Amino acid sequence: MATSKTYDNTALQEKARDHLWMHFARQSVMTEGDGVPIIVRGEGHHIWDSSGKKYIDGLSGLFVVNAGHGRERLAEAAARQAKELAFFPIWSYAHPSAIELADRLASYAPGDLNRVFFSTGGGEAVETAFKLAKQYWKLQGRPTKHKVISRAIAYHGTTQGALAITGLPGMKEMFEPVTPGGFRVPNTNYYRAAEMGFTGTEEQFGLWAANRIEEMILFEGPETVAAVFLEPVQNSGGCFPPPPGYFQRVREICDTYDVLLVSDEVICAFGRIGEWFACDAYGYVPDMITCAKAMTSGYAPAGATIVSDRIYEPFSHGSVSFPHGYTFAGHPVSAAVALENLDIFEEEGLNARVRENSPLFRATLEKLQDLPIVGDVRGDGYFFGIELVKDAATRETFNEEESERLLRGFLSKALYDAGLYCRADDRGDPVIQLAPPLTIGPAEFDEIEQILRGVLTEAWTKL
């Protein structure tokens, strides 16, 4: 989808420097060097900046644009809906696109997850699940069940409630005190299992990690724990997949102690792991699913919390209500775009495409392990992390100063300059994360690997 529009990069940089506050960013980048990268268009798995340079979108924007950029039919679906009904709230009213989308999502969800509470993004979906869990237990006559358990280094959102679930101390310290009641257990980073005091097989590690959840429930008291929040593949820290048997044991623990299991699939849903919902890939049925991002492939903001019949039941009669909501939740345009996006997934078989190509994507990235800076390649579907190390044999990682110099001092810009937009991150140990659109295939895997190889080889010489 070509465009003839031109941009005055100098003017845009000046306006950005004077007025734009970027998210999760050091604002000093506005005044350093050439300023901030300005992305002006996308097509397929490529994006272009305001100077006309082309890049591979190796992160789907932000784990979002799963169907790829430049889908005219999604823009047209938005326009059709806006012409008919641009906005109406779902506060005691409804409209067709929200109804149809709720029905569609429920048809994809496992088990008896049949009720859909809309929001406008992933953090709101998690906030909704947190509040819903607490009210559910109050309605059951068990008001002391209000605590939540999540994993170390896990990210679940930035609102005060979601921060209680987020397991990244550095993201919370400046906002303390946050909502109380959040407790942490080990994540499923098998590459670093020895540092957690575990030695054994990956399957044994999965059971060990799951049992730490039981240990925390018992320590805090089952009568106080409302829910466990887990991503199918943990994003923060660099794509930690679940070991075999992990989620089956977690489900067993939650059932034993009457604790709700929330599958946070803001990233993992809608094909990222090759299924509508990643819990299906790993064989467990949660009590709630939170999702967002790729529901619309980013063409409009949307999120949802999908809830089991059991959780919904006490809200379904009498004068009971859930006093919670968002103005733009279930927005008619967003819902219409989501429905069209899901049609594309079905017509083009994108979930099956990911399942078919994922082993080759992994194998292509694993070629990088011949580089001394590459320690581990992990993940699933079209969602992989590459952990960087000082010594591959000992798995020695970088200290804070070295990580700063490596990631922000060199890698982020070098990868971008080489034509690959992805994430170089150190929430945990230093990693490069890849989550490209689901439309790419073997040729693009090779192209990504070659760019990474060149940049990582140069990075090693600079250490």
C-alpha positions in Angstrom: 0.0 0.0 0.0 2.1 2.9 -1.3 1.9 6.4 -0.2 2.9 9.6 -1.9 2.9 11.7 1.3 6.2 13.4 2.1 7.3 14.5 5.6 9.3 17.4 6.8 11.6 15.5 9.2 13.2 18.6 10.7 9.8 20.1 11.6 8.6 16.9 13.0 11.7 16.4 15.2 11.3 20.0 16.5 7.6 19.4 17.4 8.4 16.1 19.0 11.2 17.6 21.0 8.9 20.5 22.2 5.7 18.6 22.9 5.8 14.8 22.7 6.3 12.7 25.8 7.2 9.2 24.7 6.3 6.1 26.7 8.9 4.0 28.5 11.6 6.2 27.0 14.4 8.4 28.1 13.2 11.8 26.9 16.8 12.9 26.3 16.8 10.9 23.0 14.8 13.8 21.6 17.8 16.1 21.8 20.6 13.6 21.1 22.0 12.9 17.6 19.4 13.1 14.9 16.5 12.9 17.3 13.9 10.2 17.6 13.1 7.7 14.8 9.8 8.7 13.2 7.9 5.8 11.5 5.5 7.0 8.8 4.1 3.9 7.1 4.1 0.1 7.0 3.4 -2.6 4.5 3.5 -6.3 5.2 6.4 -7.0 7.6 8.2 -3.7 6.7 8.1 -0.2 8.1 9.5 3.1 6.7 10.8 6.1 8.6 10.4 9.8 7.7 13.6 9.8 5.7 12.3 6.9 3.5 14.5 4.2 5.0 13.0 0.7 5.1 13.2 -1.8 8.0 12.0 -5.2 8.9 9.4 -5.0 11.7 10.8 -7.8 13.9 8.5 -7.0 16.8 5.1 -6.5 15.1 5.1 -2.9 16.4 4.9 -4.1 20.0 3.7 -7.7 19.7 0.7 -6.3 18.0 0.6 -6.2 14.1 0.2 -10.0 13.7 -1.6 -9.8 10.4 1.0 -7.4 9.0 0.9 -3.7 8.1 -1.1 -2.0 5.3 -4.2 -4.2 5.4 -6.6 -2.0 3.4 -9.6 -4.1 4.3 -9.1 -3.4 8.0 -9.0 0.3 7.3 -12.1 -0.1 5.2 -13.9 -2.1 8.0 -13.1 0.8 10.4 -14.5 3.4 8.0 -17.7 1.4 7.3 -18.4 1.1 11.0 -17.6 4.7 11.8 -20.1 5.8 9.1 -22.8 3.7 10.6 -22.1 4.1 14.4 -18.9 5.7 15.4 -19.4 5.4 19.1 -21.7 4.2 21.8 -20.9 2.8 25.2 -21.7 -0.7 26.5 -22.8 0.7 29.8 -26.3 -0.9 30.1 -26.5 -0.7 26.3 -25.1 -2.8 23.5 -24.3 -2.6 19.8 -24.0 -5.3 17.1 -20.2 -5.3 16.6 -19.5 -5.7 20.4 -22.0 -8.5 20.6 -20.6 -10.3 17.5 -17.0 -10.0 18.8 -17.9 -11.3 22.2 -19.6 -14.3 20.6 -16.6 -14.8 18.3 -14.0 -14.7 21.2 -16.1 -17.0 23.3 -16.2 -19.5 20.4 -12.4 -19.6 20.3 -11.9 -19.7 24.1 -11.4 -23.1 25.8 -13.7 -24.8 28.3 -16.6 -22.7 29.7 -14.9 -19.3 29.2 -18.0 -17.8 27.6 -18.3 -14.2 29.0 -16.3 -11.3 27.5 -15.6 -8.0 29.4 -14.1 -5.5 27.0 -11.4 -2.9 27.7 -9.1 -0.9 25.5 -5.8 -2.6 26.1 -3.9 -5.2 28.0 -3.2 -3.4 31.2 -6.9 -2.6 31.5 -7.7 -6.3 30.9 -5.4 -7.3 33.7 -6.8 -4.7 36.0 -10.3 -6.0 35.2 -9.3 -9.6 36.1 -7.7 -8.5 39.3 -10.8 -6.6 40.5 -13.1 -9.3 39.2 -11.3 -11.9 41.2 -11.5 -9.9 44.4 -15.3 -9.2 44.0 -16.0 -12.8 43.0 -14.6 -14.1 46.3 -16.5 -11.5 48.2 -19.7 -12.7 46.5 -18.8 -16.2 47.6 -18.6 -15.1 51.2 -14.8 -15.3 51.3 -13.7 -11.6 51.5 -10.2 -12.4 52.8 -9.2 -13.9 49.4 -7.6 -10.8 47.8 -3.9 -11.5 47.2 -2.5 -12.4 43.8 0.6 -14.4 42.8 2.7 -13.8 39.7 6.3 -14.6 38.6 9.6 -12.8 39.0 10.4 -10.3 36.3 6.9 -10.7 34.8 5.2 -7.7 33.3 1.4 -7.4 33.6 0.7 -3.7 33.2 1.3 -0.2 34.6 -1.9 0.7 36.4 -1.7 0.7 40.2 -3.5 -2.6 40.4 -1.6 -4.2 37.5 1.7 -3.0 39.1 0.9 -5.1 42.1 1.0 -8.1 39.8 4.0 -7.0 37.8 7.2 -8.6 39.0 9.7 -5.9 38.1 10.8 -3.9 41.1 12.4 -1.2 39.0 9.1 -0.4 37.4 7.3 0.0 40.8 9.7 1.7 43.2 8.9 5.3 42.0 5.2 4.7 42.4 5.1 3.1 45.8 3.0 2.3 47.6 1.1 0.4 44.9 -2.0 -1.7 45.4 -1.0 -4.2 48.1 -1.3 -8.0 47.9 1.1 -9.0 45.1 3.5 -11.9 45.7 6.2 -13.4 43.5 7.3 -16.9 42.7 10.1 -18.1 40.4 9.7 -17.9 36.6 10.3 -20.7 34.1 13.8 -19.6 32.8 15.4 -23.1 32.6 18.6 -21.5 31.3 19.1 -19.9 34.7 17.6 -22.7 36.8 20.8 -23.3 38.6 20.8 -19.8 39.9 17.4 -20.5 41.5 18.9 -23.4 43.3 17.6 -26.1 40.9 19.4 -28.9 39.1 17.6 -31.5 37.0 15.7 -32.0 33.8 13.5 -29.4 32.2 10.4 -31.3 33.1 11.5 -31.7 36.7 12.2 -27.9 36.7 8.6 -27.3 35.6 7.2 -29.2 38.5 9.7 -27.5 40.9 8.6 -24.0 39.6 4.9 -24.9 39.8 5.3 -26.2 43.3 6.7 -22.8 44.4 3.2 -21.5 43.7 1.8 -24.0 46.1 4.4 -23.1 48.6 3.5 -19.4 48.4 -0.2 -20.1 48.7 0.4 -22.1 51.8 2.8 -19.5 53.2 0.3 -16.7 52.7 -2.7 -18.9 53.6 -5.1 -20.2 50.9 -7.9 -18.3 52.6 -6.2 -15.0 51.5 -5.1 -15.9 47.9 -7.5 -14.9 45.1 -5.7 -15.6 41.9 -2.5 -16.6 40.1 -1.5 -14.5 37.0 0.7 -16.2 34.5 1.7 -15.6 30.8 1.8 -18.8 28.7 5.2 -17.7 27.5 6.6 -15.0 29.8 7.7 -12.0 27.9 9.8 -9.9 30.3 13.2 -11.4 30.8 13.2 -12.8 27.3 10.5 -15.4 26.3 10.4 -18.1 29.0 8.3 -21.0 27.7 6.6 -23.3 30.1 8.4 -26.7 30.7 6.4 -29.8 30.0 3.8 -30.4 32.7 4.1 -27.0 34.3 0.6 -25.7 33.6 -1.0 -29.0 34.4 0.5 -28.9 37.9 -0.4 -25.2 38.3 -4.0 -26.0 37.4 -4.0 -28.8 39.9 -2.7 -26.5 42.6 -5.2 -23.8 41.9 -8.1 -26.3 42.1 -6.8 -27.7 45.3 -6.7 -24.4 47.1 -9.6 -22.6 45.4 -7.4 -20.1 43.6 -8.3 -18.6 40.3 -5.9 -19.1 37.4 -5.6 -16.1 35.0 -3.8 -16.7 31.7 -2.4 -13.3 30.7 -2.4 -13.6 26.9 -2.0 -10.0 26.0 1.0 -11.0 23.9 0.5 -14.7 23.4 -3.1 -14.8 22.0 -4.2 -14.5 18.4 -1.5 -16.6 16.7 1.7 -15.6 18.4 2.1 -19.2 19.7 0.1 -20.7 16.8 -3.3 -20.9 18.5 -6.2 -18.4 19.1 -5.2 -18.7 22.8 -1.9 -20.1 23.9 -3.4 -22.0 26.8 -4.6 -24.4 24.2 -1.1 -24.9 23.0 0.0 -25.9 26.5 -3.1 -27.9 27.5 -4.7 -26.0 30.3 -8.0 -24.3 30.9 -7.8 -21.1 33.0 -10.6 -19.3 34.8 -9.9 -16.1 33.0 -8.0 -15.0 29.9 -6.7 -11.5 29.4 -6.0 -10.4 25.8 -5.5 -7.3 23.6 -2.8 -6.3 21.1 -3.3 -8.6 18.1 -7.0 -8.9 18.5 -7.2 -6.1 15.9 -3.6 -6.4 14.7 -3.2 -2.9 16.1 -5.5 -1.2 13.6 -7.6 0.0 16.5 -7.2 -0.3 20.3 -9.0 -3.2 22.0 -8.7 -5.5 25.0 -10.8 -8.1 26.7 -11.1 -10.3 29.8 -12.7 -13.6 29.0 -14.3 -15.2 32.0 -15.6 -18.7 32.8 -19.3 -19.4 33.5 -18.3 -20.2 37.1 -16.9 -16.7 37.7 -19.8 -15.0 35.9 -22.5 -16.9 37.7 -22.8 -14.7 40.9 -23.0 -11.6 38.7 -25.8 -13.0 36.5 -28.9 -12.4 38.7 -30.5 -10.1 41.2 -29.1 -6.7 41.9 -25.4 -7.7 41.7 -23.2 -5.7 39.3 -19.5 -5.3 38.6 -18.9 -1.6 39.2 -16.1 -1.3 36.7 -15.7 -0.2 33.0 -14.1 2.0 30.4 -15.6 4.7 28.2 -14.1 3.3 25.0 -14.3 -0.5 25.8 -16.1 -2.5 23.2 -15.8 0.5 20.9 -17.9 -0.1 17.7 -15.0 0.7 15.3 -12.5 -1.4 17.3 -14.9 -4.4 17.5 -15.6 -4.2 13.7 -11.9 -4.1 13.0 -11.3 -7.1 15.3 -13.9 -9.1 13.5 -12.4 -8.4 10.1 -8.9 -9.1 11.5 -10.1 -12.5 12.8 -11.6 -13.2 9.4 -8.1 -12.7 7.8 -6.6 -15.1 10.3 -9.1 -17.8 9.4 -8.9 -17.2 5.6 -5.1 -17.2 5.5 -4.6 -19.9 8.1 -2.2 -17.8 10.1 -2.3 -20.0 13.2 -1.4 -23.0 11.2 1.3 -21.1 9.4 3.0 -20.3 12.8 2.8 -23.9 13.9 4.3 -25.1 10.6 7.1 -22.5 10.5 8.0 -22.1 14.1 10.6 -25.0 14.2 12.4 -23.5 11.2 12.4 -20.1 12.8 13.9 -21.5 15.9 16.5 -23.5 14.0 17.5 -20.4 12.0 18.0 -18.4 15.1 19.9 -21.2 16.8 22.6 -20.8 14.1 23.6 -17.7 16.1 24.8 -19.9 18.9 28.1 -20.3 17.2 28.7 -16.6 18.2 30.5 -16.2 21.6 28.0 -13.6 22.7 24.9 -15.8 22.3 24.0 -17.9 25.3 20.4 -19.1 24.8 17.7 -19.1 22.1 14.3 -19.8 23.6 10.6 -19.2 23.0 7.8 -20.7 20.9 5.6 -19.9 17.9 6.8 -16.6 16.4 8.0 -15.4 19.8 11.7 -15.8 20.6 14.4 -14.4 22.8 18.1 -14.5 22.4 20.0 -14.1 25.7 23.4 -12.4 25.4 26.3 -13.5 27.7 29.9 -12.6 28.4 30.9 -16.3 28.5 28.7 -18.9 26.8 30.5 -21.8 28.6 29.9 -20.4 32.1 26.7 -18.5 31.2 28.3 -15.4 32.9 26.1 -12.4 32.3 26.8 -8.7 32.0 26.8 -6.3 34.9 24.6 -3.3 34.9 27.2 -0.9 33.4 28.2 -3.4 30.7 24.5 -4.1 29.9 23.8 -0.4 29.5 26.8 0.0 27.2 25.9 -3.1 25.1 22.1 -2.6 24.8 21.5 1.2 24.8 25.0 2.2 23.9 25.3 0.0 20.8 22.8 -2.7 20.0 19.5 -0.9 19.8 20.8 1.7 17.4 23.0 -0.7 15.5 20.2 -3.2 14.8 17.9 -0.4 13.7 20.6 1.1 11.4 21.1 -2.4 10.0 17.4 -2.5 9.0 15.8 -4.5 11.8 13.4 -3.1 14.4 13.3 -5.4 17.4 13.8 -5.2 21.2 17.1 -5.2 23.0 16.2 -5.4 26.7 17.6 -6.1 30.1 14.6 -6.5 32.3 16.4 -9.5 33.7 19.5 -10.6 31.7 20.3 -8.9 28.4 18.2 -10.3 25.5 17.1 -9.5 22.0 13.4 -10.3 21.4 11.7 -11.1 18.1 8.0 -11.3 17.5 7.5 -10.5 13.7 4.2 -10.5 11.9 2.7 -14.0 11.4 2.9 -13.5 7.6 6.6 -14.0 7.3 8.4 -17.2 6.4 11.7 -18.9 5.7 13.2 -16.2 3.5 12.6 -13.6 6.2 13.9 -15.8 8.9 17.2 -16.0 7.0 17.2 -12.2 6.5 16.7 -11.6 10.2 19.4 -14.1 11.2 21.9 -12.4 8.9 21.3 -8.9 10.3 21.6 -10.3 13.8 24.8 -12.1 13.0 26.5 -9.0 11.6 25.5 -6.7 14.4 26.2 -9.3 17.2 29.6 -10.0 15.7 30.4 -6.3 15.8 29.0 -6.0 19.3 31.4 -8.7 20.6 34.4 -6.8 19.2 33.3 -3.7 21.2 33.1 -5.5 24.5 
